[in-house]
Amino acid sequence: MNPNFGLIILKIMKPFDERLSSILNVAKELIFVECNYSGQLEKYVTDTCGLKYNKEITIKHLRKYDLFPFFLEDFESLLQ
């Protein structure tokens, strides 16, 4: 376990937990992992938390929409 990394799994979108905003706004880098083409979760969270206005955060995403699960190899391009 690396203490420099964290994982947040959102189970409920509304009502939006405001504690999440304070956690995300101090992060250096965020990676949204989604199983859809358009990145609905990324857009909702960045808009709700105002992350697109925070220039200190690097936001990346990994999206799959081919019904296959995520594999370690999928994440290698993000970790470079």
mmCIF file of the N, C-alpha and C atoms, coordinates in Angstrom:
data_MODEL
# 
_entry.id   MODEL 
# 
loop_
_atom_site.group_PDB 
_atom_site.id 
_atom_site.type_symbol 
_atom_site.label_atom_id 
_atom_site.label_alt_id 
_atom_site.label_comp_id 
_atom_site.label_asym_id 
_atom_site.label_entity_id 
_atom_site.label_seq_id 
_atom_site.pdbx_PDB_ins_code 
_atom_site.Cartn_x 
_atom_site.Cartn_y 
_atom_site.Cartn_z 
_atom_site.occupancy 
_atom_site.B_iso_or_equiv 
_atom_site.pdbx_formal_charge 
_atom_site.auth_seq_id 
_atom_site.auth_comp_id 
_atom_site.auth_asym_id 
_atom_site.auth_atom_id 
_atom_site.pdbx_PDB_model_num 
ATOM 1   N N  . MET A 1 1  ? 0.846   -1.187 0.000   1.00 0.00 ? 1  MET A N  1 
ATOM 2   C CA . MET A 1 1  ? 0.000   0.000  0.000   1.00 0.00 ? 1  MET A CA 1 
ATOM 3   C C  . MET A 1 1  ? 0.881   1.237  0.000   1.00 0.00 ? 1  MET A C  1 
ATOM 4   N N  . ASN A 1 2  ? 0.644   2.112  -0.926  1.00 0.00 ? 2  ASN A N  1 
ATOM 5   C CA . ASN A 1 2  ? 1.405   3.353  -1.032  1.00 0.00 ? 2  ASN A CA 1 
ATOM 6   C C  . ASN A 1 2  ? 0.585   4.494  -0.439  1.00 0.00 ? 2  ASN A C  1 
ATOM 7   N N  . PRO A 1 3  ? 1.095   5.184  0.588   1.00 0.00 ? 3  PRO A N  1 
ATOM 8   C CA . PRO A 1 3  ? 0.320   6.271  1.200   1.00 0.00 ? 3  PRO A CA 1 
ATOM 9   C C  . PRO A 1 3  ? 0.183   7.497  0.314   1.00 0.00 ? 3  PRO A C  1 
ATOM 10  N N  . ASN A 1 4  ? 0.896   7.530  -0.804  1.00 0.00 ? 4  ASN A N  1 
ATOM 11  C CA . ASN A 1 4  ? 0.794   8.670  -1.716  1.00 0.00 ? 4  ASN A CA 1 
ATOM 12  C C  . ASN A 1 4  ? -0.386  8.551  -2.668  1.00 0.00 ? 4  ASN A C  1 
ATOM 13  N N  . PHE A 1 5  ? -1.036  7.407  -2.671  1.00 0.00 ? 5  PHE A N  1 
ATOM 14  C CA . PHE A 1 5  ? -2.166  7.171  -3.548  1.00 0.00 ? 5  PHE A CA 1 
ATOM 15  C C  . PHE A 1 5  ? -3.423  6.917  -2.729  1.00 0.00 ? 5  PHE A C  1 
ATOM 16  N N  . GLY A 1 6  ? -4.549  7.241  -3.288  1.00 0.00 ? 6  GLY A N  1 
ATOM 17  C CA . GLY A 1 6  ? -5.814  6.980  -2.630  1.00 0.00 ? 6  GLY A CA 1 
ATOM 18  C C  . GLY A 1 6  ? -6.847  6.562  -3.655  1.00 0.00 ? 6  GLY A C  1 
ATOM 19  N N  . LEU A 1 7  ? -7.895  5.971  -3.189  1.00 0.00 ? 7  LEU A N  1 
ATOM 20  C CA . LEU A 1 7  ? -8.978  5.510  -4.052  1.00 0.00 ? 7  LEU A CA 1 
ATOM 21  C C  . LEU A 1 7  ? -10.292 5.953  -3.444  1.00 0.00 ? 7  LEU A C  1 
ATOM 22  N N  . ILE A 1 8  ? -11.113 6.563  -4.251  1.00 0.00 ? 8  ILE A N  1 
ATOM 23  C CA . ILE A 1 8  ? -12.446 6.973  -3.822  1.00 0.00 ? 8  ILE A CA 1 
ATOM 24  C C  . ILE A 1 8  ? -13.452 6.327  -4.760  1.00 0.00 ? 8  ILE A C  1 
ATOM 25  N N  . ILE A 1 9  ? -14.391 5.598  -4.198  1.00 0.00 ? 9  ILE A N  1 
ATOM 26  C CA . ILE A 1 9  ? -15.451 4.976  -4.976  1.00 0.00 ? 9  ILE A CA 1 
ATOM 27  C C  . ILE A 1 9  ? -16.756 5.675  -4.611  1.00 0.00 ? 9  ILE A C  1 
ATOM 28  N N  . LEU A 1 10 ? -17.380 6.296  -5.591  1.00 0.00 ? 10 LEU A N  1 
ATOM 29  C CA . LEU A 1 10 ? -18.637 6.998  -5.349  1.00 0.00 ? 10 LEU A CA 1 
ATOM 30  C C  . LEU A 1 10 ? -19.796 6.038  -5.576  1.00 0.00 ? 10 LEU A C  1 
ATOM 31  N N  . LYS A 1 11 ? -20.612 5.887  -4.557  1.00 0.00 ? 11 LYS A N  1 
ATOM 32  C CA . LYS A 1 11 ? -21.774 5.011  -4.663  1.00 0.00 ? 11 LYS A CA 1 
ATOM 33  C C  . LYS A 1 11 ? -23.066 5.805  -4.799  1.00 0.00 ? 11 LYS A C  1 
ATOM 34  N N  . ILE A 1 12 ? -23.073 7.015  -4.246  1.00 0.00 ? 12 ILE A N  1 
ATOM 35  C CA . ILE A 1 12 ? -24.259 7.862  -4.292  1.00 0.00 ? 12 ILE A CA 1 
ATOM 36  C C  . ILE A 1 12 ? -23.863 9.225  -4.844  1.00 0.00 ? 12 ILE A C  1 
ATOM 37  N N  . MET A 1 13 ? -24.553 9.669  -5.880  1.00 0.00 ? 13 MET A N  1 
ATOM 38  C CA . MET A 1 13 ? -24.241 10.959 -6.494  1.00 0.00 ? 13 MET A CA 1 
ATOM 39  C C  . MET A 1 13 ? -24.983 12.121 -5.830  1.00 0.00 ? 13 MET A C  1 
ATOM 40  N N  . LYS A 1 14 ? -26.223 11.875 -5.496  1.00 0.00 ? 14 LYS A N  1 
ATOM 41  C CA . LYS A 1 14 ? -27.027 12.935 -4.890  1.00 0.00 ? 14 LYS A CA 1 
ATOM 42  C C  . LYS A 1 14 ? -27.724 12.393 -3.661  1.00 0.00 ? 14 LYS A C  1 
ATOM 43  N N  . PRO A 1 15 ? -27.663 13.073 -2.567  1.00 0.00 ? 15 PRO A N  1 
ATOM 44  C CA . PRO A 1 15 ? -27.028 14.377 -2.376  1.00 0.00 ? 15 PRO A CA 1 
ATOM 45  C C  . PRO A 1 15 ? -25.510 14.244 -2.390  1.00 0.00 ? 15 PRO A C  1 
ATOM 46  N N  . PHE A 1 16 ? -24.859 15.225 -2.979  1.00 0.00 ? 16 PHE A N  1 
ATOM 47  C CA . PHE A 1 16 ? -23.404 15.215 -3.113  1.00 0.00 ? 16 PHE A CA 1 
ATOM 48  C C  . PHE A 1 16 ? -22.770 15.530 -1.759  1.00 0.00 ? 16 PHE A C  1 
ATOM 49  N N  . ASP A 1 17 ? -21.849 14.706 -1.332  1.00 0.00 ? 17 ASP A N  1 
ATOM 50  C CA . ASP A 1 17 ? -21.178 14.888 -0.043  1.00 0.00 ? 17 ASP A CA 1 
ATOM 51  C C  . ASP A 1 17 ? -20.111 15.976 -0.182  1.00 0.00 ? 17 ASP A C  1 
ATOM 52  N N  . GLU A 1 18 ? -20.296 17.075 0.498   1.00 0.00 ? 18 GLU A N  1 
ATOM 53  C CA . GLU A 1 18 ? -19.391 18.216 0.392   1.00 0.00 ? 18 GLU A CA 1 
ATOM 54  C C  . GLU A 1 18 ? -17.995 17.916 0.942   1.00 0.00 ? 18 GLU A C  1 
ATOM 55  N N  . ARG A 1 19 ? -17.857 16.897 1.779   1.00 0.00 ? 19 ARG A N  1 
ATOM 56  C CA . ARG A 1 19 ? -16.531 16.514 2.266   1.00 0.00 ? 19 ARG A CA 1 
ATOM 57  C C  . ARG A 1 19 ? -15.636 16.069 1.119   1.00 0.00 ? 19 ARG A C  1 
ATOM 58  N N  . LEU A 1 20 ? -16.228 15.526 0.082   1.00 0.00 ? 20 LEU A N  1 
ATOM 59  C CA . LEU A 1 20 ? -15.460 15.093 -1.075  1.00 0.00 ? 20 LEU A CA 1 
ATOM 60  C C  . LEU A 1 20 ? -14.781 16.269 -1.760  1.00 0.00 ? 20 LEU A C  1 
ATOM 61  N N  . SER A 1 21 ? -15.447 17.389 -1.819  1.00 0.00 ? 21 SER A N  1 
ATOM 62  C CA . SER A 1 21 ? -14.877 18.579 -2.447  1.00 0.00 ? 21 SER A CA 1 
ATOM 63  C C  . SER A 1 21 ? -13.609 19.017 -1.736  1.00 0.00 ? 21 SER A C  1 
ATOM 64  N N  . SER A 1 22 ? -13.609 19.026 -0.413  1.00 0.00 ? 22 SER A N  1 
ATOM 65  C CA . SER A 1 22 ? -12.418 19.449 0.330   1.00 0.00 ? 22 SER A CA 1 
ATOM 66  C C  . SER A 1 22 ? -11.268 18.453 0.156   1.00 0.00 ? 22 SER A C  1 
ATOM 67  N N  . ILE A 1 23 ? -11.581 17.182 0.007   1.00 0.00 ? 23 ILE A N  1 
ATOM 68  C CA . ILE A 1 23 ? -10.545 16.172 -0.209  1.00 0.00 ? 23 ILE A CA 1 
ATOM 69  C C  . ILE A 1 23 ? -9.934  16.310 -1.598  1.00 0.00 ? 23 ILE A C  1 
ATOM 70  N N  . LEU A 1 24 ? -10.777 16.487 -2.608  1.00 0.00 ? 24 LEU A N  1 
ATOM 71  C CA . LEU A 1 24 ? -10.284 16.546 -3.986  1.00 0.00 ? 24 LEU A CA 1 
ATOM 72  C C  . LEU A 1 24 ? -9.527  17.829 -4.298  1.00 0.00 ? 24 LEU A C  1 
ATOM 73  N N  . ASN A 1 25 ? -9.879  18.926 -3.667  1.00 0.00 ? 25 ASN A N  1 
ATOM 74  C CA . ASN A 1 25 ? -9.237  20.194 -3.967  1.00 0.00 ? 25 ASN A CA 1 
ATOM 75  C C  . ASN A 1 25 ? -7.821  20.310 -3.425  1.00 0.00 ? 25 ASN A C  1 
ATOM 76  N N  . VAL A 1 26 ? -7.381  19.390 -2.576  1.00 0.00 ? 26 VAL A N  1 
ATOM 77  C CA . VAL A 1 26 ? -5.995  19.411 -2.103  1.00 0.00 ? 26 VAL A CA 1 
ATOM 78  C C  . VAL A 1 26 ? -5.135  18.367 -2.813  1.00 0.00 ? 26 VAL A C  1 
ATOM 79  N N  . ALA A 1 27 ? -5.722  17.588 -3.704  1.00 0.00 ? 27 ALA A N  1 
ATOM 80  C CA . ALA A 1 27 ? -4.974  16.579 -4.441  1.00 0.00 ? 27 ALA A CA 1 
ATOM 81  C C  . ALA A 1 27 ? -4.101  17.242 -5.499  1.00 0.00 ? 27 ALA A C  1 
ATOM 82  N N  . LYS A 1 28 ? -3.013  16.574 -5.856  1.00 0.00 ? 28 LYS A N  1 
ATOM 83  C CA . LYS A 1 28 ? -2.135  17.072 -6.917  1.00 0.00 ? 28 LYS A CA 1 
ATOM 84  C C  . LYS A 1 28 ? -2.557  16.539 -8.280  1.00 0.00 ? 28 LYS A C  1 
ATOM 85  N N  . GLU A 1 29 ? -3.068  15.322 -8.285  1.00 0.00 ? 29 GLU A N  1 
ATOM 86  C CA . GLU A 1 29 ? -3.465  14.684 -9.539  1.00 0.00 ? 29 GLU A CA 1 
ATOM 87  C C  . GLU A 1 29 ? -4.688  13.806 -9.282  1.00 0.00 ? 29 GLU A C  1 
ATOM 88  N N  . LEU A 1 30 ? -5.639  13.862 -10.198 1.00 0.00 ? 30 LEU A N  1 
ATOM 89  C CA . LEU A 1 30 ? -6.835  13.029 -10.123 1.00 0.00 ? 30 LEU A CA 1 
ATOM 90  C C  . LEU A 1 30 ? -6.950  12.223 -11.406 1.00 0.00 ? 30 LEU A C  1 
ATOM 91  N N  . ILE A 1 31 ? -7.304  10.971 -11.261 1.00 0.00 ? 31 ILE A N  1 
ATOM 92  C CA . ILE A 1 31 ? -7.543  10.109 -12.415 1.00 0.00 ? 31 ILE A CA 1 
ATOM 93  C C  . ILE A 1 31 ? -8.948  9.545  -12.273 1.00 0.00 ? 31 ILE A C  1 
ATOM 94  N N  . PHE A 1 32 ? -9.802  9.882  -13.210 1.00 0.00 ? 32 PHE A N  1 
ATOM 95  C CA . PHE A 1 32 ? -11.172 9.373  -13.215 1.00 0.00 ? 32 PHE A CA 1 
ATOM 96  C C  . PHE A 1 32 ? -11.207 8.111  -14.066 1.00 0.00 ? 32 PHE A C  1 
ATOM 97  N N  . VAL A 1 33 ? -11.659 7.016  -13.479 1.00 0.00 ? 33 VAL A N  1 
ATOM 98  C CA . VAL A 1 33 ? -11.763 5.734  -14.175 1.00 0.00 ? 33 VAL A CA 1 
ATOM 99  C C  . VAL A 1 33 ? -13.241 5.452  -14.354 1.00 0.00 ? 33 VAL A C  1 
ATOM 100 N N  . GLU A 1 34 ? -13.664 5.384  -15.620 1.00 0.00 ? 34 GLU A N  1 
ATOM 101 C CA . GLU A 1 34 ? -15.094 5.219  -15.915 1.00 0.00 ? 34 GLU A CA 1 
ATOM 102 C C  . GLU A 1 34 ? -15.320 4.187  -17.002 1.00 0.00 ? 34 GLU A C  1 
ATOM 103 N N  . CYS A 1 35 ? -16.480 3.578  -16.941 1.00 0.00 ? 35 CYS A N  1 
ATOM 104 C CA . CYS A 1 35 ? -16.899 2.625  -17.963 1.00 0.00 ? 35 CYS A CA 1 
ATOM 105 C C  . CYS A 1 35 ? -17.962 3.263  -18.845 1.00 0.00 ? 35 CYS A C  1 
ATOM 106 N N  . ASN A 1 36 ? -17.627 4.392  -19.438 1.00 0.00 ? 36 ASN A N  1 
ATOM 107 C CA . ASN A 1 36 ? -18.506 5.011  -20.422 1.00 0.00 ? 36 ASN A CA 1 
ATOM 108 C C  . ASN A 1 36 ? -17.686 5.907  -21.342 1.00 0.00 ? 36 ASN A C  1 
ATOM 109 N N  . TYR A 1 37 ? -18.263 6.302  -22.435 1.00 0.00 ? 37 TYR A N  1 
ATOM 110 C CA . TYR A 1 37 ? -17.560 7.055  -23.467 1.00 0.00 ? 37 TYR A CA 1 
ATOM 111 C C  . TYR A 1 37 ? -17.420 8.535  -23.135 1.00 0.00 ? 37 TYR A C  1 
ATOM 112 N N  . SER A 1 38 ? -18.438 9.124  -22.543 1.00 0.00 ? 38 SER A N  1 
ATOM 113 C CA . SER A 1 38 ? -18.481 10.578 -22.418 1.00 0.00 ? 38 SER A CA 1 
ATOM 114 C C  . SER A 1 38 ? -17.882 11.138 -21.135 1.00 0.00 ? 38 SER A C  1 
ATOM 115 N N  . GLY A 1 39 ? -17.558 10.331 -20.153 1.00 0.00 ? 39 GLY A N  1 
ATOM 116 C CA . GLY A 1 39 ? -16.975 10.829 -18.921 1.00 0.00 ? 39 GLY A CA 1 
ATOM 117 C C  . GLY A 1 39 ? -17.959 11.587 -18.045 1.00 0.00 ? 39 GLY A C  1 
ATOM 118 N N  . GLN A 1 40 ? -19.112 11.013 -17.849 1.00 0.00 ? 40 GLN A N  1 
ATOM 119 C CA . GLN A 1 40 ? -20.172 11.666 -17.084 1.00 0.00 ? 40 GLN A CA 1 
ATOM 120 C C  . GLN A 1 40 ? -19.762 11.931 -15.639 1.00 0.00 ? 40 GLN A C  1 
ATOM 121 N N  . LEU A 1 41 ? -19.102 10.982 -15.006 1.00 0.00 ? 41 LEU A N  1 
ATOM 122 C CA . LEU A 1 41 ? -18.688 11.157 -13.612 1.00 0.00 ? 41 LEU A CA 1 
ATOM 123 C C  . LEU A 1 41 ? -17.654 12.276 -13.495 1.00 0.00 ? 41 LEU A C  1 
ATOM 124 N N  . GLU A 1 42 ? -16.682 12.278 -14.383 1.00 0.00 ? 42 GLU A N  1 
ATOM 125 C CA . GLU A 1 42 ? -15.659 13.322 -14.360 1.00 0.00 ? 42 GLU A CA 1 
ATOM 126 C C  . GLU A 1 42 ? -16.276 14.703 -14.506 1.00 0.00 ? 42 GLU A C  1 
ATOM 127 N N  . LYS A 1 43 ? -17.177 14.866 -15.435 1.00 0.00 ? 43 LYS A N  1 
ATOM 128 C CA . LYS A 1 43 ? -17.810 16.165 -15.645 1.00 0.00 ? 43 LYS A CA 1 
ATOM 129 C C  . LYS A 1 43 ? -18.629 16.576 -14.434 1.00 0.00 ? 43 LYS A C  1 
ATOM 130 N N  . TYR A 1 44 ? -19.398 15.663 -13.869 1.00 0.00 ? 44 TYR A N  1 
ATOM 131 C CA . TYR A 1 44 ? -20.239 15.985 -12.717 1.00 0.00 ? 44 TYR A CA 1 
ATOM 132 C C  . TYR A 1 44 ? -19.389 16.397 -11.512 1.00 0.00 ? 44 TYR A C  1 
ATOM 133 N N  . VAL A 1 45 ? -18.363 15.616 -11.206 1.00 0.00 ? 45 VAL A N  1 
ATOM 134 C CA . VAL A 1 45 ? -17.538 15.901 -10.027 1.00 0.00 ? 45 VAL A CA 1 
ATOM 135 C C  . VAL A 1 45 ? -16.719 17.172 -10.220 1.00 0.00 ? 45 VAL A C  1 
ATOM 136 N N  . THR A 1 46 ? -16.120 17.368 -11.388 1.00 0.00 ? 46 THR A N  1 
ATOM 137 C CA . THR A 1 46 ? -15.319 18.579 -11.599 1.00 0.00 ? 46 THR A CA 1 
ATOM 138 C C  . THR A 1 46 ? -16.189 19.830 -11.584 1.00 0.00 ? 46 THR A C  1 
ATOM 139 N N  . ASP A 1 47 ? -17.385 19.745 -12.116 1.00 0.00 ? 47 ASP A N  1 
ATOM 140 C CA . ASP A 1 47 ? -18.288 20.899 -12.074 1.00 0.00 ? 47 ASP A CA 1 
ATOM 141 C C  . ASP A 1 47 ? -18.779 21.178 -10.656 1.00 0.00 ? 47 ASP A C  1 
ATOM 142 N N  . THR A 1 48 ? -19.157 20.126 -9.946  1.00 0.00 ? 48 THR A N  1 
ATOM 143 C CA . THR A 1 48 ? -19.696 20.295 -8.594  1.00 0.00 ? 48 THR A CA 1 
ATOM 144 C C  . THR A 1 48 ? -18.640 20.804 -7.614  1.00 0.00 ? 48 THR A C  1 
ATOM 145 N N  . CYS A 1 49 ? -17.412 20.312 -7.743  1.00 0.00 ? 49 CYS A N  1 
ATOM 146 C CA . CYS A 1 49 ? -16.341 20.693 -6.814  1.00 0.00 ? 49 CYS A CA 1 
ATOM 147 C C  . CYS A 1 49 ? -15.541 21.901 -7.290  1.00 0.00 ? 49 CYS A C  1 
ATOM 148 N N  . GLY A 1 50 ? -15.788 22.363 -8.507  1.00 0.00 ? 50 GLY A N  1 
ATOM 149 C CA . GLY A 1 50 ? -15.041 23.499 -9.038  1.00 0.00 ? 50 GLY A CA 1 
ATOM 150 C C  . GLY A 1 50 ? -13.595 23.157 -9.351  1.00 0.00 ? 50 GLY A C  1 
ATOM 151 N N  . LEU A 1 51 ? -13.320 21.919 -9.703  1.00 0.00 ? 51 LEU A N  1 
ATOM 152 C CA . LEU A 1 51 ? -11.953 21.478 -9.941  1.00 0.00 ? 51 LEU A CA 1 
ATOM 153 C C  . LEU A 1 51 ? -11.347 22.059 -11.210 1.00 0.00 ? 51 LEU A C  1 
ATOM 154 N N  . LYS A 1 52 ? -12.175 22.404 -12.183 1.00 0.00 ? 52 LYS A N  1 
ATOM 155 C CA . LYS A 1 52 ? -11.619 22.919 -13.430 1.00 0.00 ? 52 LYS A CA 1 
ATOM 156 C C  . LYS A 1 52 ? -11.022 24.316 -13.251 1.00 0.00 ? 52 LYS A C  1 
ATOM 157 N N  . TYR A 1 53 ? -11.330 24.973 -12.131 1.00 0.00 ? 53 TYR A N  1 
ATOM 158 C CA . TYR A 1 53 ? -10.767 26.292 -11.857 1.00 0.00 ? 53 TYR A CA 1 
ATOM 159 C C  . TYR A 1 53 ? -9.516  26.212 -10.989 1.00 0.00 ? 53 TYR A C  1 
ATOM 160 N N  . ASN A 1 54 ? -9.204  25.047 -10.478 1.00 0.00 ? 54 ASN A N  1 
ATOM 161 C CA . ASN A 1 54 ? -8.025  24.850 -9.641  1.00 0.00 ? 54 ASN A CA 1 
ATOM 162 C C  . ASN A 1 54 ? -6.865  24.440 -10.549 1.00 0.00 ? 54 ASN A C  1 
ATOM 163 N N  . LYS A 1 55 ? -5.957  25.348 -10.806 1.00 0.00 ? 55 LYS A N  1 
ATOM 164 C CA . LYS A 1 55 ? -4.856  25.104 -11.751 1.00 0.00 ? 55 LYS A CA 1 
ATOM 165 C C  . LYS A 1 55 ? -3.754  24.231 -11.165 1.00 0.00 ? 55 LYS A C  1 
ATOM 166 N N  . GLU A 1 56 ? -3.804  23.931 -9.870  1.00 0.00 ? 56 GLU A N  1 
ATOM 167 C CA . GLU A 1 56 ? -2.778  23.107 -9.233  1.00 0.00 ? 56 GLU A CA 1 
ATOM 168 C C  . GLU A 1 56 ? -3.056  21.619 -9.353  1.00 0.00 ? 56 GLU A C  1 
ATOM 169 N N  . ILE A 1 57 ? -4.218  21.263 -9.865  1.00 0.00 ? 57 ILE A N  1 
ATOM 170 C CA . ILE A 1 57 ? -4.611  19.851 -9.985  1.00 0.00 ? 57 ILE A CA 1 
ATOM 171 C C  . ILE A 1 57 ? -4.506  19.413 -11.444 1.00 0.00 ? 57 ILE A C  1 
ATOM 172 N N  . THR A 1 58 ? -3.852  18.275 -11.648 1.00 0.00 ? 58 THR A N  1 
ATOM 173 C CA . THR A 1 58 ? -3.808  17.648 -12.964 1.00 0.00 ? 58 THR A CA 1 
ATOM 174 C C  . THR A 1 58 ? -4.920  16.609 -13.013 1.00 0.00 ? 58 THR A C  1 
ATOM 175 N N  . ILE A 1 59 ? -5.804  16.743 -13.983 1.00 0.00 ? 59 ILE A N  1 
ATOM 176 C CA . ILE A 1 59 ? -6.931  15.813 -14.102 1.00 0.00 ? 59 ILE A CA 1 
ATOM 177 C C  . ILE A 1 59 ? -6.731  14.952 -15.344 1.00 0.00 ? 59 ILE A C  1 
ATOM 178 N N  . LYS A 1 60 ? -6.736  13.643 -15.138 1.00 0.00 ? 60 LYS A N  1 
ATOM 179 C CA . LYS A 1 60 ? -6.622  12.680 -16.231 1.00 0.00 ? 60 LYS A CA 1 
ATOM 180 C C  . LYS A 1 60 ? -7.826  11.748 -16.154 1.00 0.00 ? 60 LYS A C  1 
ATOM 181 N N  . HIS A 1 61 ? -8.007  10.980 -17.207 1.00 0.00 ? 61 HIS A N  1 
ATOM 182 C CA . HIS A 1 61 ? -9.100  10.011 -17.180 1.00 0.00 ? 61 HIS A CA 1 
ATOM 183 C C  . HIS A 1 61 ? -8.718  8.752  -17.941 1.00 0.00 ? 61 HIS A C  1 
ATOM 184 N N  . LEU A 1 62 ? -9.391  7.689  -17.579 1.00 0.00 ? 62 LEU A N  1 
ATOM 185 C CA . LEU A 1 62 ? -9.276  6.415  -18.270 1.00 0.00 ? 62 LEU A CA 1 
ATOM 186 C C  . LEU A 1 62 ? -10.694 5.914  -18.467 1.00 0.00 ? 62 LEU A C  1 
ATOM 187 N N  . ARG A 1 63 ? -11.078 5.776  -19.714 1.00 0.00 ? 63 ARG A N  1 
ATOM 188 C CA . ARG A 1 63 ? -12.448 5.361  -20.031 1.00 0.00 ? 63 ARG A CA 1 
ATOM 189 C C  . ARG A 1 63 ? -12.419 4.112  -20.897 1.00 0.00 ? 63 ARG A C  1 
ATOM 190 N N  . LYS A 1 64 ? -13.281 3.182  -20.576 1.00 0.00 ? 64 LYS A N  1 
ATOM 191 C CA . LYS A 1 64 ? -13.470 1.988  -21.409 1.00 0.00 ? 64 LYS A CA 1 
ATOM 192 C C  . LYS A 1 64 ? -14.956 1.846  -21.663 1.00 0.00 ? 64 LYS A C  1 
ATOM 193 N N  . TYR A 1 65 ? -15.281 1.492  -22.861 1.00 0.00 ? 65 TYR A N  1 
ATOM 194 C CA . TYR A 1 65 ? -16.689 1.335  -23.213 1.00 0.00 ? 65 TYR A CA 1 
ATOM 195 C C  . TYR A 1 65 ? -16.858 0.159  -24.162 1.00 0.00 ? 65 TYR A C  1 
ATOM 196 N N  . ASP A 1 66 ? -15.982 -0.832 -24.002 1.00 0.00 ? 66 ASP A N  1 
ATOM 197 C CA . ASP A 1 66 ? -16.037 -2.003 -24.870 1.00 0.00 ? 66 ASP A CA 1 
ATOM 198 C C  . ASP A 1 66 ? -16.472 -3.270 -24.116 1.00 0.00 ? 66 ASP A C  1 
ATOM 199 N N  . LEU A 1 67 ? -16.999 -3.111 -22.908 1.00 0.00 ? 67 LEU A N  1 
ATOM 200 C CA . LEU A 1 67 ? -17.508 -4.182 -22.061 1.00 0.00 ? 67 LEU A CA 1 
ATOM 201 C C  . LEU A 1 67 ? -16.432 -5.097 -21.488 1.00 0.00 ? 67 LEU A C  1 
ATOM 202 N N  . PHE A 1 68 ? -15.154 -4.782 -21.713 1.00 0.00 ? 68 PHE A N  1 
ATOM 203 C CA . PHE A 1 68 ? -14.075 -5.537 -21.110 1.00 0.00 ? 68 PHE A CA 1 
ATOM 204 C C  . PHE A 1 68 ? -13.662 -4.871 -19.801 1.00 0.00 ? 68 PHE A C  1 
ATOM 205 N N  . PRO A 1 69 ? -13.179 -5.643 -18.840 1.00 0.00 ? 69 PRO A N  1 
ATOM 206 C CA . PRO A 1 69 ? -12.749 -5.046 -17.566 1.00 0.00 ? 69 PRO A CA 1 
ATOM 207 C C  . PRO A 1 69 ? -11.441 -4.279 -17.730 1.00 0.00 ? 69 PRO A C  1 
ATOM 208 N N  . PHE A 1 70 ? -11.120 -3.486 -16.729 1.00 0.00 ? 70 PHE A N  1 
ATOM 209 C CA . PHE A 1 70 ? -9.842  -2.787 -16.722 1.00 0.00 ? 70 PHE A CA 1 
ATOM 210 C C  . PHE A 1 70 ? -8.740  -3.765 -16.326 1.00 0.00 ? 70 PHE A C  1 
ATOM 211 N N  . PHE A 1 71 ? -7.598  -3.624 -16.976 1.00 0.00 ? 71 PHE A N  1 
ATOM 212 C CA . PHE A 1 71 ? -6.429  -4.430 -16.672 1.00 0.00 ? 71 PHE A CA 1 
ATOM 213 C C  . PHE A 1 71 ? -5.286  -3.504 -16.277 1.00 0.00 ? 71 PHE A C  1 
ATOM 214 N N  . LEU A 1 72 ? -4.272  -4.045 -15.655 1.00 0.00 ? 72 LEU A N  1 
ATOM 215 C CA . LEU A 1 72 ? -3.126  -3.256 -15.225 1.00 0.00 ? 72 LEU A CA 1 
ATOM 216 C C  . LEU A 1 72 ? -2.483  -2.531 -16.400 1.00 0.00 ? 72 LEU A C  1 
ATOM 217 N N  . GLU A 1 73 ? -2.462  -3.170 -17.533 1.00 0.00 ? 73 GLU A N  1 
ATOM 218 C CA . GLU A 1 73 ? -1.861  -2.563 -18.720 1.00 0.00 ? 73 GLU A CA 1 
ATOM 219 C C  . GLU A 1 73 ? -2.591  -1.289 -19.148 1.00 0.00 ? 73 GLU A C  1 
ATOM 220 N N  . ASP A 1 74 ? -3.872  -1.193 -18.834 1.00 0.00 ? 74 ASP A N  1 
ATOM 221 C CA . ASP A 1 74 ? -4.641  0.009  -19.173 1.00 0.00 ? 74 ASP A CA 1 
ATOM 222 C C  . ASP A 1 74 ? -4.139  1.225  -18.409 1.00 0.00 ? 74 ASP A C  1 
ATOM 223 N N  . PHE A 1 75 ? -3.616  1.026  -17.221 1.00 0.00 ? 75 PHE A N  1 
ATOM 224 C CA . PHE A 1 75 ? -3.173  2.112  -16.376 1.00 0.00 ? 75 PHE A CA 1 
ATOM 225 C C  . PHE A 1 75 ? -1.723  2.533  -16.624 1.00 0.00 ? 75 PHE A C  1 
ATOM 226 N N  . GLU A 1 76 ? -0.970  1.722  -17.325 1.00 0.00 ? 76 GLU A N  1 
ATOM 227 C CA . GLU A 1 76 ? 0.456   2.011  -17.529 1.00 0.00 ? 76 GLU A CA 1 
ATOM 228 C C  . GLU A 1 76 ? 0.686   3.322  -18.261 1.00 0.00 ? 76 GLU A C  1 
ATOM 229 N N  . SER A 1 77 ? -0.164  3.668  -19.212 1.00 0.00 ? 77 SER A N  1 
ATOM 230 C CA . SER A 1 77 ? 0.015   4.921  -19.947 1.00 0.00 ? 77 SER A CA 1 
ATOM 231 C C  . SER A 1 77 ? -0.236  6.138  -19.049 1.00 0.00 ? 77 SER A C  1 
ATOM 232 N N  . LEU A 1 78 ? -1.071  5.994  -18.030 1.00 0.00 ? 78 LEU A N  1 
ATOM 233 C CA . LEU A 1 78 ? -1.365  7.108  -17.115 1.00 0.00 ? 78 LEU A CA 1 
ATOM 234 C C  . LEU A 1 78 ? -0.250  7.315  -16.088 1.00 0.00 ? 78 LEU A C  1 
ATOM 235 N N  . LEU A 1 79 ? 0.480   6.277  -15.788 1.00 0.00 ? 79 LEU A N  1 
ATOM 236 C CA . LEU A 1 79 ? 1.483   6.343  -14.728 1.00 0.00 ? 79 LEU A CA 1 
ATOM 237 C C  . LEU A 1 79 ? 2.835   6.822  -15.222 1.00 0.00 ? 79 LEU A C  1 
ATOM 238 N N  . GLN A 1 80 ? 2.989   7.075  -16.485 1.00 0.00 ? 80 GLN A N  1 
ATOM 239 C CA . GLN A 1 80 ? 4.278   7.521  -17.027 1.00 0.00 ? 80 GLN A CA 1 
ATOM 240 C C  . GLN A 1 80 ? 4.436   9.011  -16.905 1.00 0.00 ? 80 GLN A C  1 
# 
